[in-house]
Amino acid sequence: MSRSVLDPPAVDQYGWRRVLGVWAAAALPMGLLAWVVAPLLADRLDGPSALPRALIVALTVGLAWQMVLVLLLVHRERGSVRWSVLRAALWLGPPRSPRTGRVGGRVWWMVLPFLLLSALAQELPSPPAVESHDLGSFLGSDAGGDLLAGSWGWFALLAVMLLLNTVFGEELLFRGLLLPRMQAAFGRGDWAVNGLLFAAYHLHAPWAMPGALVDMITLSYASRRYRSAWMGIIVHSAQTVVILGIALAVVLG
């Protein structure tokens, strides 16, 4: 049986004010943690790379808050955070073909073009980053190598931060919680608005905002079309796997 992208919603719907409220509850703490809290914390740390270390800790806290926020909102809506409840409330089921209605199986292969588009987007020019706050540049530098070399503690914290970034934090909030609840307010353009909000969310790394607009397709549209947050999670996590692999190689020396 054929299904359109705009199936009747199976979750409670948010008005635009509530959507913006949830966005602010995620974005504003991240901006504050990156530009205010992390520098203050760095002033109290001894040793080299104080600011990058402070940023890793601060942003991990901010991403963990997003996971807690999602759980709180789902519990308020459904009265429970059991896996069966979360699975339905956050689009954590297998992807569904909008044309045939097929669930899972071969439909999982449809993630591949979005992975390819995401990889190609990494080659697009981007605005210069603020070097002091660009963790990607730091982790690829000699100073980043010195921090990670033989340090399983920092590797574990980095792994937690990246998992929160691509699975339990950002994706769970934007594609799991918000996207399914934006249809009533934004109609067929809900995925585009979701992508714009995700780009604007990067107050902690504003140089990433233009690149994040590509995520409107690779994350938001993919998740909306196949009614599964796993599409966005898989695409978003691809780069994380590479980063963790490089970091593990550095830790092992």
C-alpha positions as CSV (number, residue, x, y, z in Angstrom):
1,M,0.0,0.0,0.0
2,S,1.4,3.4,-1.0
3,R,2.0,6.0,1.7
4,S,2.8,9.7,1.3
5,V,5.4,11.7,3.2
6,L,2.5,13.4,5.1
7,D,0.9,10.4,6.8
8,P,-1.4,11.4,9.7
9,P,0.9,12.1,12.7
10,A,1.2,9.4,15.3
11,V,2.5,11.7,18.0
12,D,1.4,14.9,19.7
13,Q,2.0,18.0,17.6
14,Y,3.8,21.1,18.7
15,G,2.9,24.7,17.8
16,W,5.7,26.9,16.4
17,R,6.2,28.6,19.8
18,R,6.8,25.2,21.5
19,V,9.2,24.1,18.7
20,L,11.2,27.3,19.2
21,G,11.1,26.8,22.9
22,V,12.6,23.3,22.6
23,W,15.2,24.6,20.1
24,A,16.2,27.4,22.6
25,A,16.5,24.9,25.4
26,A,19.1,23.0,23.4
27,A,20.9,25.8,21.5
28,L,21.3,28.5,24.2
29,P,23.0,26.3,26.8
30,M,25.4,25.0,24.1
31,G,26.3,28.6,23.2
32,L,26.7,29.6,26.8
33,L,28.8,26.6,27.6
34,A,31.2,27.1,24.6
35,W,31.7,30.9,24.9
36,V,31.3,31.6,28.6
37,V,31.6,28.5,30.8
38,A,34.4,26.8,28.9
39,P,36.8,29.8,29.0
40,L,36.0,30.3,32.7
41,L,36.8,26.7,33.4
42,A,40.0,26.8,31.3
43,D,41.3,29.6,33.5
44,R,41.1,27.2,36.4
45,L,42.8,24.2,34.7
46,D,46.5,23.5,34.9
47,G,48.6,22.1,32.1
48,P,48.5,22.4,28.3
49,S,45.4,22.7,26.1
50,A,43.3,24.0,28.9
51,L,40.6,25.5,26.7
52,P,40.1,22.4,24.4
53,R,39.9,20.2,27.5
54,A,37.3,22.6,29.0
55,L,35.4,22.6,25.8
56,I,35.2,18.8,25.6
57,V,33.9,18.7,29.2
58,A,31.4,21.6,28.7
59,L,30.0,20.5,25.4
60,T,29.6,16.9,26.7
61,V,27.5,18.4,29.5
62,G,25.4,20.4,27.0
63,L,24.8,17.4,24.8
64,A,23.9,15.2,27.9
65,W,21.3,17.9,28.8
66,Q,19.7,17.5,25.4
67,M,19.2,13.7,26.1
68,V,17.7,14.5,29.5
69,L,15.5,17.1,27.9
70,V,14.2,14.6,25.4
71,L,13.5,12.0,28.1
72,L,11.7,14.6,30.3
73,L,9.5,15.8,27.4
74,V,8.6,12.2,26.3
75,H,7.8,11.3,30.0
76,R,5.6,14.3,30.2
77,E,3.8,13.4,27.0
78,R,3.6,9.6,27.4
79,G,4.0,9.0,31.2
80,S,6.9,6.6,30.6
81,V,10.4,6.3,29.1
82,R,10.4,2.6,28.6
83,W,12.0,1.5,25.3
84,S,8.7,0.6,23.7
85,V,7.4,4.1,24.5
86,L,10.6,5.8,23.3
87,R,10.6,3.7,20.1
88,A,7.2,5.0,19.1
89,A,7.6,8.5,20.4
90,L,10.9,9.2,18.8
91,W,10.6,7.5,15.5
92,L,13.2,4.8,16.5
93,G,11.6,2.1,14.4
94,P,13.0,0.9,11.1
95,P,12.5,3.0,8.0
96,R,9.3,2.7,6.0
97,S,9.1,3.2,2.2
98,P,6.7,6.0,1.4
99,R,5.9,4.3,-2.0
100,T,5.4,0.7,-1.0
101,G,4.8,0.7,2.7
102,R,7.7,-1.8,3.1
103,V,9.3,-1.6,6.6
104,G,13.0,-2.3,7.1
105,G,14.7,-4.9,5.0
106,R,15.8,-3.5,1.7
107,V,14.6,0.0,2.7
108,W,17.7,0.3,4.9
109,W,19.8,0.6,1.7
110,M,18.1,3.9,1.0
111,V,20.5,5.5,3.6
112,L,23.4,5.1,1.1
113,P,22.6,8.1,-1.2
114,F,22.3,10.3,1.9
115,L,25.6,9.0,3.2
116,L,27.2,9.8,-0.1
117,L,25.7,13.3,-0.2
118,S,26.9,13.9,3.3
119,A,30.4,12.8,2.4
120,L,30.4,15.1,-0.7
121,A,29.2,18.0,1.5
122,Q,32.4,17.7,3.6
123,E,34.3,19.0,0.6
124,L,32.3,22.2,0.3
125,P,34.1,25.4,1.3
126,S,33.2,26.7,4.8
127,P,33.8,29.9,6.7
128,P,37.0,30.0,8.8
129,A,36.6,28.5,12.2
130,V,37.5,30.2,15.5
131,E,40.7,28.3,16.0
132,S,40.6,28.3,19.8
133,H,37.1,26.7,19.8
134,D,37.4,24.3,16.8
135,L,37.7,20.9,18.4
136,G,38.1,19.2,15.0
137,S,41.3,21.2,14.3
138,F,42.5,20.6,17.8
139,L,42.1,16.8,17.6
140,G,44.0,16.8,14.4
141,S,46.9,18.8,15.7
142,D,50.0,17.8,17.6
143,A,48.5,19.2,20.8
144,G,45.4,17.0,20.3
145,G,47.7,14.0,19.8
146,D,49.6,14.8,23.0
147,L,46.3,15.0,24.9
148,L,45.0,11.6,23.6
149,A,48.3,9.7,23.5
150,G,47.9,6.8,26.0
151,S,44.9,8.5,27.6
152,W,42.0,6.2,27.8
153,G,40.2,8.7,30.1
154,W,40.1,11.4,27.5
155,F,39.3,8.9,24.7
156,A,36.3,7.7,26.8
157,L,35.1,11.2,27.3
158,L,35.5,12.1,23.7
159,A,33.6,8.9,22.7
160,V,30.7,9.9,25.1
161,M,30.6,13.4,23.6
162,L,30.5,12.1,20.0
163,L,27.8,9.5,20.8
164,L,25.7,12.2,22.5
165,N,26.3,14.4,19.4
166,T,25.2,11.9,16.8
167,V,22.9,9.5,18.6
168,F,21.6,10.4,22.1
169,G,21.7,14.2,22.0
170,E,21.3,16.2,18.8
171,E,19.7,13.5,16.6
172,L,17.4,12.3,19.3
173,L,16.2,15.9,19.9
174,F,16.0,17.2,16.3
175,R,15.0,14.1,14.3
176,G,13.5,12.0,17.1
177,L,11.6,14.5,19.2
178,L,11.0,17.7,17.1
179,L,10.6,16.5,13.5
180,P,7.7,14.1,14.1
181,R,5.9,16.9,16.0
182,M,6.4,19.7,13.5
183,Q,3.9,18.6,10.8
184,A,0.9,20.4,12.1
185,A,2.7,23.7,12.4
186,F,4.8,23.5,9.2
187,G,3.1,21.0,6.9
188,R,5.2,19.6,4.0
189,G,8.0,22.0,4.9
190,D,8.5,20.6,8.4
191,W,11.7,18.9,7.4
192,A,13.1,22.1,5.8
193,V,12.3,24.1,9.0
194,N,13.8,21.3,11.0
195,G,17.0,21.6,9.0
196,L,17.1,25.4,9.3
197,L,16.7,25.1,13.1
198,F,19.5,22.5,13.2
199,A,21.8,24.9,11.4
200,A,20.9,27.8,13.6
201,Y,21.4,25.6,16.7
202,H,25.1,25.7,16.2
203,L,25.7,28.8,18.3
204,H,28.6,27.0,19.9
205,A,30.3,26.6,16.4
206,P,28.7,29.3,14.1
207,W,31.2,28.5,11.3
208,A,29.5,25.2,11.0
209,M,26.1,26.7,10.2
210,P,26.4,26.9,6.4
211,G,27.6,23.3,6.2
212,A,24.8,22.2,8.5
213,L,22.3,23.5,5.9
214,V,23.1,20.4,3.8
215,D,21.9,18.4,6.8
216,M,18.4,19.6,5.9
217,I,18.5,16.9,3.2
218,T,20.9,14.3,4.6
219,L,19.3,14.3,8.1
220,S,15.9,16.0,8.2
221,Y,14.5,15.0,4.8
222,A,15.8,11.4,5.0
223,S,14.3,11.0,8.5
224,R,11.0,12.5,7.4
225,R,10.7,10.6,4.1
226,Y,11.3,7.2,5.7
227,R,9.7,8.1,9.1
228,S,12.7,6.9,11.0
229,A,15.2,8.9,13.1
230,W,17.7,6.1,12.4
231,M,18.2,7.5,8.9
232,G,19.6,10.8,10.3
233,I,21.4,8.9,13.1
234,I,23.3,6.7,10.7
235,V,24.3,9.5,8.4
236,H,25.3,11.8,11.2
237,S,27.3,9.0,12.9
238,A,29.4,8.1,9.8
239,Q,31.9,10.9,10.5
240,T,31.9,10.0,14.2
241,V,33.1,6.5,13.4
242,V,36.1,7.9,11.5
243,I,37.0,10.4,14.2
244,L,36.9,7.7,16.9
245,G,39.0,5.4,14.8
246,I,41.6,8.0,14.4
247,A,41.5,8.9,18.1
248,L,41.8,5.2,19.1
249,A,44.9,4.9,16.8
250,V,46.4,7.9,18.6
251,V,45.6,6.5,22.1
252,L,47.3,3.2,21.1
253,G,50.3,5.1,19.9
